[in-house]
Amino acid sequence: MKFSQNHIDELNLLLQFDLGSTSKGIKVHSDASPLIQDAINSLHRKGLCTQPDGGYLTHEGIELAECIHRIHRILE
């Protein structure tokens, strides 16, 4: 099974979060591409971030983002 484009967009958004500080979130603006807006909304629906336009990572979101950051470092 392959990652869908939406999954890839979600993974890329999770890479945007600064894991060095839980007080730093992200905001996806209304002029962002519809694909990115869909991806951040999807992360919110899954309970991985606090707001439909980003916000902060939830506990589960932090755990997932740590894994994704690790994978990214290894593959880079």
C-alpha positions as CSV (number, residue, x, y, z in Angstrom):
1,M,0.0,0.0,0.0
2,K,1.3,3.5,-0.9
3,F,0.7,6.8,0.9
4,S,-2.0,8.9,-0.8
5,Q,-1.2,12.5,-1.7
6,N,-3.3,13.6,1.3
7,H,-1.1,11.4,3.6
8,I,2.0,12.9,2.2
9,D,0.6,16.4,2.7
10,E,-0.2,15.5,6.3
11,L,3.3,14.1,6.9
12,N,4.9,17.3,5.4
13,L,2.7,19.4,7.7
14,L,3.8,17.4,10.8
15,L,7.4,18.1,9.8
16,Q,6.5,21.9,10.1
17,F,6.0,21.6,13.8
18,D,8.9,22.6,16.0
19,L,9.3,19.7,18.4
20,G,11.9,21.7,20.5
21,S,9.0,23.8,22.0
22,T,5.5,22.7,22.7
23,S,4.5,26.4,22.8
24,K,5.1,26.8,19.1
25,G,2.3,25.8,16.7
26,I,1.6,26.4,13.1
27,K,-1.2,28.2,11.3
28,V,-2.4,27.3,7.8
29,H,-3.8,30.5,6.3
30,S,-7.0,30.7,4.3
31,D,-4.9,31.5,1.1
32,A,-3.0,28.2,1.4
33,S,-3.7,25.6,-1.3
34,P,-6.8,23.6,-0.8
35,L,-4.7,20.4,-0.5
36,I,-2.8,21.8,2.5
37,Q,-6.1,23.1,4.0
38,D,-7.6,19.6,3.6
39,A,-4.5,18.0,5.2
40,I,-4.5,20.2,8.3
41,N,-8.2,19.7,8.7
42,S,-7.6,16.0,8.5
43,L,-4.9,16.2,11.2
44,H,-7.4,18.0,13.4
45,R,-10.2,15.5,12.8
46,K,-7.8,12.7,13.7
47,G,-7.0,14.5,17.0
48,L,-3.4,15.3,16.1
49,C,-3.5,19.1,16.3
50,T,-5.7,21.4,18.4
51,Q,-7.3,23.6,15.7
52,P,-8.7,23.0,12.2
53,D,-6.1,25.5,10.8
54,G,-3.2,24.1,12.8
55,G,-2.6,25.2,16.4
56,Y,-0.6,23.0,18.6
57,L,0.1,19.3,18.5
58,T,-1.8,17.1,20.8
59,H,0.1,14.4,22.9
60,E,-0.6,11.8,20.2
61,G,0.4,14.4,17.5
62,I,3.7,15.0,19.2
63,E,4.4,11.3,19.4
64,L,3.6,10.9,15.7
65,A,5.6,14.0,14.7
66,E,8.6,12.7,16.6
67,C,8.5,9.5,14.6
68,I,8.1,11.4,11.3
69,H,11.0,13.7,12.1
70,R,13.1,10.6,12.9
71,I,12.2,8.9,9.6
72,H,12.9,12.1,7.7
73,R,16.4,12.5,9.3
74,I,17.2,8.9,8.5
75,L,16.1,9.2,4.9
76,E,17.8,12.5,4.3
